[in-house]
Amino acid sequence: MSQPASFEQALTELEALVDKMDAPGVGLDQLLADYKRGAALVKYCKGRLSVIRDEVAKIDAELGDEPSSDRG
């Protein structure tokens, strides 16, 4: 399975999968394949969110360590 190019692309694909899985007449094997793809996309999204959260925390920590520019 290919990895999405971005978080936003993964979300778009997930939404399309959900719509597809909700459609009538989808076979069991296709549902399983779509579920597996959806699970991989969710894992990717969780990983990206974790990386971004860590980067934001690091930036916040660095900003907190800088001396204040207020002189007054």
C-alpha positions as CSV (number, residue, x, y, z in Angstrom):
1,M,0.0,0.0,0.0
2,S,1.3,3.4,-0.9
3,Q,1.7,6.1,1.7
4,P,-0.3,9.3,1.2
5,A,1.6,12.4,0.2
6,S,0.1,14.5,3.0
7,F,-2.1,14.4,6.1
8,E,-4.8,16.2,4.1
9,Q,-4.6,13.6,1.3
10,A,-5.0,10.8,3.8
11,L,-8.1,12.4,5.3
12,T,-9.6,12.9,1.8
13,E,-9.0,9.2,1.0
14,L,-10.4,8.1,4.4
15,E,-13.6,10.1,3.7
16,A,-13.9,8.5,0.2
17,L,-13.4,5.0,1.7
18,V,-16.1,5.6,4.3
19,D,-18.5,6.7,1.6
20,K,-17.6,3.7,-0.5
21,M,-18.0,1.3,2.4
22,D,-21.5,2.8,3.2
23,A,-22.7,2.2,-0.3
24,P,-25.1,-0.7,-0.9
25,G,-23.8,-3.8,-2.6
26,V,-20.2,-3.7,-1.6
27,G,-18.8,-7.2,-1.3
28,L,-17.3,-8.5,1.9
29,D,-13.8,-8.9,0.4
30,Q,-13.9,-5.3,-0.8
31,L,-15.1,-4.1,2.6
32,L,-12.1,-5.9,4.2
33,A,-9.6,-4.4,1.8
34,D,-11.1,-1.0,2.3
35,Y,-11.0,-1.4,6.1
36,K,-7.3,-2.4,5.9
37,R,-6.5,0.6,3.8
38,G,-8.5,2.8,6.2
39,A,-6.6,1.4,9.2
40,A,-3.3,2.2,7.5
41,L,-4.4,5.7,6.8
42,V,-5.5,6.2,10.4
43,K,-2.1,5.0,11.6
44,Y,-0.4,7.4,9.2
45,C,-2.6,10.3,10.4
46,K,-1.9,9.5,14.0
47,G,1.8,9.4,13.4
48,R,1.8,12.7,11.5
49,L,-0.2,14.3,14.3
50,S,2.3,13.0,16.9
51,V,5.2,14.4,15.0
52,I,3.6,17.8,14.6
53,R,2.6,17.9,18.3
54,D,6.2,17.2,19.3
55,E,7.5,19.9,17.0
56,V,5.1,22.4,18.3
57,A,6.0,21.5,21.9
58,K,9.7,21.9,21.0
59,I,9.1,25.3,19.5
60,D,7.1,26.4,22.5
61,A,9.8,25.2,24.8
62,E,12.4,27.1,22.8
63,L,10.3,30.3,22.9
64,G,9.9,29.9,26.7
65,D,13.7,29.7,27.2
66,E,14.4,32.9,25.3
67,P,15.0,36.0,27.4
68,S,12.1,38.4,27.3
69,S,12.4,41.2,24.8
70,D,10.3,43.5,27.0
71,R,12.5,46.2,28.6
72,G,10.3,48.3,30.6
